[in-house]
Amino acid sequence: MPQLIEFASHHFGLVAAFFAILGALLVTLRQGADGLSPGQVVQMLNKDNALAVDIREESLFKAGRIINAVRVSAENLGTDGGPLKKHQQRPLVLYCETGASCAKPLQTLRRAGFAKVYRLQGGLVAWRGENLPLQSD
């Protein structure tokens, strides 16, 4: 144990980098637990009657969205899921442009009692990257 302390004191930068990488890895693993790839989302939409929920701005929603998706503003979810309450028993797949804005709405829905809530990893950018179809107005 004294050798470990001595090593850490002499190589503080190395030890700090190790813990930073470990923390980033844990965050990534935690976020990936509720994230689905575009292919997995397609399967859920087709086989499990999942509902795609777009949390982007209305103009982006109109420009291009997953087919049959509904748009819900993250602010309108409230504490009970707001407009999604009627879909509480269905699997929900939240998505935004890159996947970064889905964490808070996902947690809000989970606290409201939604058991099957997921997010599209990489958001619509990943969806487009897989050349999957989009619907627009």
Contacts in CASP RR format, 6 or more apart in sequence:
PFRMAT RR
TARGET T0000
AUTHOR 0000-0000-0000
METHOD contacts of the structure
MODEL  1
MPQLIEFASHHFGLVAAFFAILGALLVTLRQGADGLSPGQVVQMLNKDNA
LAVDIREESLFKAGRIINAVRVSAENLGTDGGPLKKHQQRPLVLYCETGA
SCAKPLQTLRRAGFAKVYRLQGGLVAWRGENLPLQSD
7 15 0 8 1.000
8 15 0 8 1.000
31 103 0 8 1.000
32 121 0 8 1.000
34 106 0 8 1.000
34 117 0 8 1.000
34 118 0 8 1.000
34 119 0 8 1.000
35 118 0 8 1.000
35 119 0 8 1.000
35 120 0 8 1.000
35 121 0 8 1.000
36 44 0 8 1.000
36 93 0 8 1.000
36 118 0 8 1.000
36 119 0 8 1.000
36 120 0 8 1.000
36 121 0 8 1.000
37 121 0 8 1.000
37 126 0 8 1.000
38 120 0 8 1.000
38 121 0 8 1.000
38 126 0 8 1.000
38 127 0 8 1.000
38 129 0 8 1.000
38 130 0 8 1.000
38 132 0 8 1.000
39 130 0 8 1.000
39 132 0 8 1.000
41 50 0 8 1.000
41 52 0 8 1.000
41 66 0 8 1.000
41 93 0 8 1.000
41 118 0 8 1.000
41 120 0 8 1.000
41 127 0 8 1.000
42 132 0 8 1.000
44 50 0 8 1.000
44 91 0 8 1.000
44 93 0 8 1.000
44 118 0 8 1.000
45 52 0 8 1.000
45 66 0 8 1.000
45 68 0 8 1.000
45 93 0 8 1.000
48 91 0 8 1.000
49 90 0 8 1.000
49 91 0 8 1.000
50 90 0 8 1.000
50 91 0 8 1.000
50 92 0 8 1.000
50 93 0 8 1.000
50 116 0 8 1.000
51 68 0 8 1.000
51 69 0 8 1.000
51 70 0 8 1.000
51 87 0 8 1.000
51 90 0 8 1.000
51 91 0 8 1.000
51 92 0 8 1.000
51 93 0 8 1.000
52 65 0 8 1.000
52 66 0 8 1.000
52 67 0 8 1.000
52 68 0 8 1.000
52 69 0 8 1.000
52 70 0 8 1.000
52 93 0 8 1.000
52 95 0 8 1.000
52 120 0 8 1.000
53 69 0 8 1.000
53 70 0 8 1.000
53 71 0 8 1.000
53 72 0 8 1.000
53 84 0 8 1.000
53 92 0 8 1.000
53 93 0 8 1.000
53 94 0 8 1.000
53 95 0 8 1.000
54 60 0 8 1.000
54 61 0 8 1.000
54 65 0 8 1.000
54 66 0 8 1.000
54 69 0 8 1.000
54 70 0 8 1.000
54 71 0 8 1.000
54 72 0 8 1.000
54 95 0 8 1.000
54 96 0 8 1.000
55 71 0 8 1.000
55 72 0 8 1.000
55 73 0 8 1.000
55 74 0 8 1.000
55 94 0 8 1.000
55 95 0 8 1.000
55 96 0 8 1.000
55 101 0 8 1.000
55 102 0 8 1.000
55 105 0 8 1.000
56 71 0 8 1.000
56 96 0 8 1.000
56 97 0 8 1.000
56 101 0 8 1.000
56 124 0 8 1.000
58 71 0 8 1.000
60 97 0 8 1.000
61 69 0 8 1.000
61 71 0 8 1.000
62 136 0 8 1.000
62 137 0 8 1.000
63 136 0 8 1.000
63 137 0 8 1.000
64 124 0 8 1.000
64 134 0 8 1.000
64 135 0 8 1.000
64 136 0 8 1.000
65 71 0 8 1.000
65 124 0 8 1.000
65 134 0 8 1.000
65 135 0 8 1.000
65 136 0 8 1.000
66 95 0 8 1.000
66 124 0 8 1.000
66 127 0 8 1.000
66 132 0 8 1.000
66 134 0 8 1.000
66 135 0 8 1.000
67 133 0 8 1.000
67 134 0 8 1.000
67 135 0 8 1.000
68 135 0 8 1.000
69 95 0 8 1.000
69 135 0 8 1.000
70 83 0 8 1.000
72 83 0 8 1.000
72 84 0 8 1.000
74 101 0 8 1.000
74 104 0 8 1.000
74 105 0 8 1.000
74 108 0 8 1.000
76 82 0 8 1.000
76 83 0 8 1.000
77 84 0 8 1.000
77 105 0 8 1.000
77 108 0 8 1.000
77 109 0 8 1.000
77 112 0 8 1.000
78 108 0 8 1.000
78 112 0 8 1.000
79 108 0 8 1.000
79 111 0 8 1.000
79 112 0 8 1.000
80 112 0 8 1.000
81 88 0 8 1.000
81 108 0 8 1.000
81 109 0 8 1.000
81 112 0 8 1.000
81 114 0 8 1.000
82 112 0 8 1.000
84 92 0 8 1.000
84 109 0 8 1.000
84 114 0 8 1.000
85 112 0 8 1.000
88 113 0 8 1.000
88 114 0 8 1.000
90 116 0 8 1.000
91 116 0 8 1.000
91 117 0 8 1.000
91 118 0 8 1.000
92 109 0 8 1.000
92 114 0 8 1.000
92 116 0 8 1.000
92 117 0 8 1.000
92 118 0 8 1.000
93 118 0 8 1.000
93 119 0 8 1.000
93 120 0 8 1.000
94 102 0 8 1.000
94 105 0 8 1.000
94 106 0 8 1.000
94 109 0 8 1.000
94 117 0 8 1.000
94 118 0 8 1.000
94 119 0 8 1.000
94 120 0 8 1.000
95 102 0 8 1.000
95 119 0 8 1.000
95 120 0 8 1.000
95 123 0 8 1.000
95 124 0 8 1.000
95 127 0 8 1.000
96 102 0 8 1.000
96 123 0 8 1.000
96 124 0 8 1.000
97 123 0 8 1.000
97 124 0 8 1.000
97 125 0 8 1.000
98 122 0 8 1.000
98 123 0 8 1.000
98 124 0 8 1.000
98 125 0 8 1.000
99 119 0 8 1.000
99 120 0 8 1.000
99 121 0 8 1.000
99 122 0 8 1.000
99 123 0 8 1.000
102 119 0 8 1.000
102 120 0 8 1.000
102 123 0 8 1.000
103 119 0 8 1.000
106 117 0 8 1.000
106 118 0 8 1.000
106 119 0 8 1.000
109 117 0 8 1.000
110 117 0 8 1.000
120 126 0 8 1.000
120 127 0 8 1.000
124 134 0 8 1.000
127 134 0 8 1.000
128 134 0 8 1.000
END
